[in-house]
Structure formats: structure tokens, C-alpha cells
């Protein structure tokens, strides 16, 4: 019987293949980690409220006349240091009816904006609350109870 000597892979070639395999796997894992970190960062930035720390509004001089002119009047004051756009004002009646005014009041820091809106007194004979909502920082909305309205 002839004894053939079988040679295994050389140590050098085995080391090169192992390093190459490790680099390929590391590249895939590294690419995945970078994509995950970017998406998480974008998600955190988009959902952060950091810019709204300096936003603040106040509503005062609220008046509602259900008879005759059927108007609601009040003043929005930007008491913060960030410019805000008031794009929604929701008026809720004691009868649970509500009216949403789509507005576009730009309130710069220190501005006082007079608001006059028509309301159907049949739909809302008495006001339960008014909510003023800035588009940039909806978490800084202001709700005024009906007891605060003249």
C-alpha cells in the first residue's frame, strides 16, 4: 500500500482567511450599528422639545358675548423668547360642542396679538374652555377655563 501524505492548509493561509472573515463580519456589524445610531439620533431629535424650553404664551383679557355680536375677544401674549405661530384655537362649550379656528397668528417674543373671532351662540351658548395651540410647540398650549372668561 502506498502511503500518500496529505498536506493540510498552511498556517499562513489559515491566518489570512480568519482575519479576512473577521473583517467582513466586523464590516457588516459596524455598518448596521452606524445605521441604527443614525436612525435613533434622528428619532430623538425629531421628538425632542428642547427648542420649546424658551416658548411661553399667555392669554388674557378674555371676553365672550353670546348675545348680539356673538364674538369672542382675547389677547395672546408671547412671554417667551421664541417666535411662535398660533395655528389653532379650540373653543369648547358647556354642551360639549367645540369650534376649531384654523388661524395663523405669528407671535414674536414680547408681542401682544388681539384676537376677535365669531362664534355661533346656538352651537356654543356658554364656553367651558378655550385652548390656544402653537404649531411649533403644541406642548406649550394654554387652556383657559370658562370661569376666567368675562
N, C-alpha and C positions, 0 to 999 in steps of 0.2 A: 504494500500500500504506500502510496506516495503521500507524504505529509505536506500539504500546502500551507504556507504561512500566510495567515490573513492579517493584514495591517489595518488598524483602526484609524480613525480620523486623527490627524496630528493635533497636538496640544495647542499650537498656534492657531490653527483653523477653528477649533472649538472655542477658543477665547474670542476670536473676531466675531463669530456667529452669535455668541452670547451677548457681547457688547452691542452688536447691531440690533438684536432682538430687544434688548433693554431700551435702546434709544428710540426705536419705533413705538413701543408701548408707552414710554415716557412722553413722546410727542403727542400721541392721541390723548392721553390723560391730561397733559398740560393744556392742550387746545380746548378740551372740554371744560377745564377749570376756568380758563380765561373767559370763555363764553358765558359760563354760569355767573361769574363775578360781575361781568358787564351787565347782564340782564338784571341781576339783583340790585346793582347800583342804580340803574335806570328806574327800576320799580320803586326804590326807596326815595329817589329824588322827585319822581312824579307824584308820590303820595305824601311828601313832606309838607309841613305847614310852616317852615322856617321863615319864609317871607312875610307871613301873616302875623308874626310876633309884633310888628310895628303898625298893624292895622287896627283901627278902632273907630266906630261910629256911634253917634248919639242921636236920638230922635227926641225932639222937644216941641212945645207949643202945639199940641195936637188938639184939633177941633173937628167935630163932626156935627153937621146939621142935617138931620134926616128929613126935616120938613122944608119945603120951599126949594132951595138951591140944590139940595142933595149933594153936597160937596164934603170932602174930607181934606183938611189942610194940616200940614205939619212942616217942620224944618228938620232936614238931615244935616248933621254937623260931622265932618271928618275930624276927629280928635286925635288921630294917629299921625304917623309921618310917612305913610304910604298912600299913593293915589289909588282910589277905588272907583269901580263902576258899579252903580246900583242898577241891576238889570231886572230885579223882581221885587214887587211889593205885594204881599198877600194880606187881604183883609178878610177876617173870619167873623161871621155874625153869630149872635146867640142862638140862632136857629140852625147852626152847623153849616149854613151856606157859606161859600167863600168866593171871593173875586181875586183873580190874579192879574195884576197890572204888569205887562212887559214894558219896562222903561229903559232909559239909557242916560242916567244922570252920572256925569263924571265929577267926582268929588276929590279935589286936590287937598293936601293937608291944610287944615285951617278953614276950609270952605264951609259956608252955610248955604244950603240949597233949599229954597222954598218949594214945596210940593203941593199941588192942588189937583185932585182927581174927582171925577164924577162917579157917584155910586148910586145904583138903583135902590131906593129906600124900601121898595117892596121886597126885594131879594134879601136885603140886609137892613132891617129896621133898627137894630142895635148892634154895636160892634163888641165882639168878645175879645178880639186881639188883632194887632197889626204886626206883620213881620216884614222887616226890611232886610233884603239879602244882597250882599255884594258878590259879584261874579268871581272875583279873584280869590276871595277868602270867605266861602259860604259858612265856615265855622264861626265867623265873627258877625253873624246876623244878629239883629236886635229884635226882640219881641216886646211889644207894649200891650199891657193888659187893658181891657175895656174900662177899668176903674180909673185909669190915668188919662182918659180922654174927656175933654170938656164938651 
